[in-house]
Amino acid sequence: MLKWACIFLVIAVIAGFFGFTGVEAASASIARILFGIFLVLFLAALVTGLWLGHRLIS
C-alpha cells in the first residue's frame, strides 16, 4: 500500500512539473487516500501486535 502511495506521489510530482494539473491533482489525491489507508492498517496491526504480545508475556 505504501509502495503504491509513493508511486502515485511520484506521478503527481512529474505531472506537476510538466504542467498536467488535472493528472497531478488526481494522483495526489489517490496518493493521499492510499497513505491514509496504509496508516490506519499499520496502526491497527501495531495495536493488535502489542496487545497480543502483552497477553503472551502475562
TIRO-2110 file (N, C-alpha, C; in Angstrom, 1 decimal):
// TIRO-2110
0.8, -1.2, 0.0, N, 1, A
0.0, 0.0, 0.0, CA, 1, A
0.9, 1.2, 0.0, C, 1, A
1.9, 1.2, 0.8, N, 2, A
2.8, 2.4, 0.9, CA, 2, A
3.5, 2.5, -0.5, C, 2, A
3.9, 1.4, -1.1, N, 3, A
4.6, 1.5, -2.4, CA, 3, A
3.7, 2.2, -3.4, C, 3, A
2.4, 1.8, -3.5, N, 4, A
1.5, 2.5, -4.4, CA, 4, A
1.3, 3.9, -4.1, C, 4, A
1.3, 4.3, -2.8, N, 5, A
1.1, 5.7, -2.5, CA, 5, A
2.4, 6.5, -3.0, C, 5, A
3.5, 5.9, -2.8, N, 6, A
4.8, 6.6, -3.3, CA, 6, A
4.8, 6.7, -4.8, C, 6, A
4.3, 5.6, -5.5, N, 7, A
4.3, 5.7, -7.0, CA, 7, A
3.3, 6.8, -7.4, C, 7, A
2.2, 6.9, -6.8, N, 8, A
1.2, 8.0, -7.2, CA, 8, A
1.8, 9.4, -6.8, C, 8, A
2.5, 9.4, -5.8, N, 9, A
3.2, 10.7, -5.4, CA, 9, A
4.2, 11.1, -6.4, C, 9, A
5.0, 10.2, -6.9, N, 10, A
6.0, 10.5, -8.0, CA, 10, A
5.3, 10.9, -9.3, C, 10, A
4.2, 10.2, -9.6, N, 11, A
3.4, 10.6, -10.8, CA, 11, A
2.9, 12.0, -10.6, C, 11, A
2.4, 12.4, -9.4, N, 12, A
1.9, 13.7, -9.2, CA, 12, A
3.0, 14.8, -9.4, C, 12, A
4.2, 14.5, -8.8, N, 13, A
5.3, 15.4, -8.9, CA, 13, A
5.7, 15.6, -10.4, C, 13, A
5.8, 14.5, -11.1, N, 14, A
6.2, 14.6, -12.5, CA, 14, A
5.2, 15.3, -13.4, C, 14, A
3.9, 15.0, -13.1, N, 15, A
2.8, 15.6, -13.9, CA, 15, A
2.8, 17.1, -13.5, C, 15, A
3.0, 17.5, -12.3, N, 16, A
3.1, 18.9, -11.9, CA, 16, A
4.2, 19.6, -12.6, C, 16, A
5.3, 18.9, -12.7, N, 17, A
6.5, 19.5, -13.3, CA, 17, A
6.2, 19.9, -14.8, C, 17, A
5.5, 19.0, -15.5, N, 18, A
5.2, 19.2, -16.9, CA, 18, A
3.9, 20.0, -17.1, C, 18, A
3.2, 20.3, -16.1, N, 19, A
2.0, 21.2, -16.2, CA, 19, A
0.7, 20.5, -16.4, C, 19, A
0.7, 19.2, -16.2, N, 20, A
-0.6, 18.5, -16.3, CA, 20, A
-1.3, 18.6, -14.9, C, 20, A
-2.0, 19.7, -14.7, N, 21, A
-2.6, 19.9, -13.4, CA, 21, A
-3.7, 18.9, -13.0, C, 21, A
-4.5, 18.5, -14.0, N, 22, A
-5.6, 17.5, -13.7, CA, 22, A
-5.0, 16.2, -13.3, C, 22, A
-4.0, 15.7, -14.0, N, 23, A
-3.4, 14.5, -13.6, CA, 23, A
-2.7, 14.6, -12.2, C, 23, A
-2.1, 15.7, -12.0, N, 24, A
-1.4, 16.0, -10.7, CA, 24, A
-2.3, 15.9, -9.6, C, 24, A
-3.5, 16.6, -9.7, N, 25, A
-4.4, 16.6, -8.6, CA, 25, A
-5.0, 15.3, -8.4, C, 25, A
-5.3, 14.5, -9.4, N, 26, A
-5.9, 13.2, -9.2, CA, 26, A
-4.9, 12.2, -8.6, C, 26, A
-3.6, 12.3, -9.1, N, 27, A
-2.6, 11.4, -8.5, CA, 27, A
-2.3, 11.8, -7.0, C, 27, A
-2.3, 13.1, -6.7, N, 28, A
-2.0, 13.5, -5.4, CA, 28, A
-3.1, 13.0, -4.4, C, 28, A
-4.4, 13.1, -4.9, N, 29, A
-5.5, 12.7, -4.0, CA, 29, A
-5.5, 11.2, -3.8, C, 29, A
-5.2, 10.4, -4.9, N, 30, A
-5.1, 9.0, -4.7, CA, 30, A
-3.9, 8.6, -3.8, C, 30, A
-2.8, 9.3, -3.9, N, 31, A
-1.7, 9.0, -3.0, CA, 31, A
-2.0, 9.4, -1.6, C, 31, A
-2.8, 10.4, -1.4, N, 32, A
-3.2, 10.8, 0.0, CA, 32, A
-4.1, 9.8, 0.6, C, 32, A
-5.1, 9.3, -0.2, N, 33, A
-6.0, 8.3, 0.3, CA, 33, A
-5.3, 7.0, 0.6, C, 33, A
-4.4, 6.5, -0.3, N, 34, A
-3.7, 5.3, -0.1, CA, 34, A
-2.8, 5.4, 1.1, C, 34, A
-2.2, 6.6, 1.4, N, 35, A
-1.3, 6.7, 2.6, CA, 35, A
-2.2, 6.7, 3.8, C, 35, A
-3.4, 7.3, 3.8, N, 36, A
-4.3, 7.2, 4.9, CA, 36, A
-4.7, 5.8, 5.2, C, 36, A
-5.0, 5.0, 4.2, N, 37, A
-5.4, 3.6, 4.4, CA, 37, A
-4.2, 2.8, 5.0, C, 37, A
-3.0, 3.1, 4.5, N, 38, A
-1.8, 2.4, 5.0, CA, 38, A
-1.6, 2.8, 6.5, C, 38, A
-1.8, 4.0, 6.8, N, 39, A
-1.6, 4.5, 8.2, CA, 39, A
-2.6, 3.8, 9.1, C, 39, A
-3.8, 3.7, 8.7, N, 40, A
-4.8, 3.1, 9.6, CA, 40, A
-4.5, 1.6, 9.8, C, 40, A
-4.2, 0.9, 8.7, N, 41, A
-3.9, -0.5, 8.8, CA, 41, A
-2.6, -0.7, 9.6, C, 41, A
-1.6, 0.1, 9.4, N, 42, A
-0.4, 0.0, 10.2, CA, 42, A
-0.6, 0.2, 11.7, C, 42, A
-1.4, 1.2, 12.0, N, 43, A
-1.7, 1.4, 13.5, CA, 43, A
-2.5, 0.3, 14.0, C, 43, A
-3.5, -0.3, 13.3, N, 44, A
-4.3, -1.4, 13.7, CA, 44, A
-3.4, -2.6, 14.0, C, 44, A
-2.5, -2.9, 13.0, N, 45, A
-1.6, -4.0, 13.2, CA, 45, A
-0.6, -3.8, 14.4, C, 45, A
-0.2, -2.6, 14.6, N, 46, A
0.7, -2.3, 15.7, CA, 46, A
0.0, -2.5, 17.1, C, 46, A
-1.2, -2.0, 17.2, N, 47, A
-2.0, -2.1, 18.4, CA, 47, A
-2.3, -3.6, 18.7, C, 47, A
-2.7, -4.3, 17.6, N, 48, A
-3.0, -5.7, 17.8, CA, 48, A
-1.8, -6.5, 18.2, C, 48, A
-0.6, -6.2, 17.5, N, 49, A
0.6, -6.9, 17.9, CA, 49, A
1.0, -6.6, 19.3, C, 49, A
0.9, -5.4, 19.8, N, 50, A
1.3, -5.1, 21.1, CA, 50, A
0.3, -5.7, 22.1, C, 50, A
-1.0, -5.8, 21.8, N, 51, A
-1.9, -6.4, 22.7, CA, 51, A
-1.7, -7.9, 22.8, C, 51, A
-1.5, -8.5, 21.7, N, 52, A
-1.2, -10.0, 21.7, CA, 52, A
0.1, -10.3, 22.4, C, 52, A
1.1, -9.5, 22.1, N, 53, A
2.4, -9.7, 22.8, CA, 53, A
2.3, -9.5, 24.3, C, 53, A
1.5, -8.6, 24.7, N, 54, A
1.4, -8.4, 26.1, CA, 54, A
0.6, -9.5, 26.8, C, 54, A
-0.4, -10.1, 26.0, N, 55, A
-1.1, -11.2, 26.6, CA, 55, A
-0.2, -12.5, 26.6, C, 55, A
0.7, -12.6, 25.7, N, 56, A
1.6, -13.8, 25.7, CA, 56, A
2.6, -13.8, 26.8, C, 56, A
3.1, -12.6, 27.1, N, 57, A
4.0, -12.4, 28.2, CA, 57, A
3.4, -12.6, 29.6, C, 57, A
2.2, -12.1, 29.7, N, 58, A
1.5, -12.2, 31.0, CA, 58, A
1.0, -13.6, 31.3, C, 58, A
END
